[in-house]
Amino acid sequence: MSRTCATTSWPLERALFAVAGTVKLLSAALAAVVSPWFLLLIAFVGVNQWLFVAIGACPVSLVLTRVFGLRCATREVAR
């Protein structure tokens, strides 16, 4: 049984969700411990998520696509 690309790597959407969740948790902890100004980082992540929903790209998605070669799950199914 051969393994396909979809089973060996994460699709772009899953990686974006993981990065956004990690940054949100980290910034919430920093806001509680260091400074409430870290809450702006949570707002920045939210804006980038809406940017990805609206136009299909955000700064992190561009980096993940170019550096790690991740692709959207919908594009993998269409192949």
Secondary structure, 3 states (H helix, E strand, C coil): CCCCHHHHCCCHHHHHHHHHHHHHHHHHHHHHHCCHHHHHHHHHHHHHHHHHHHHCCCHHHHHHHHHHCCCCHHHHHHC
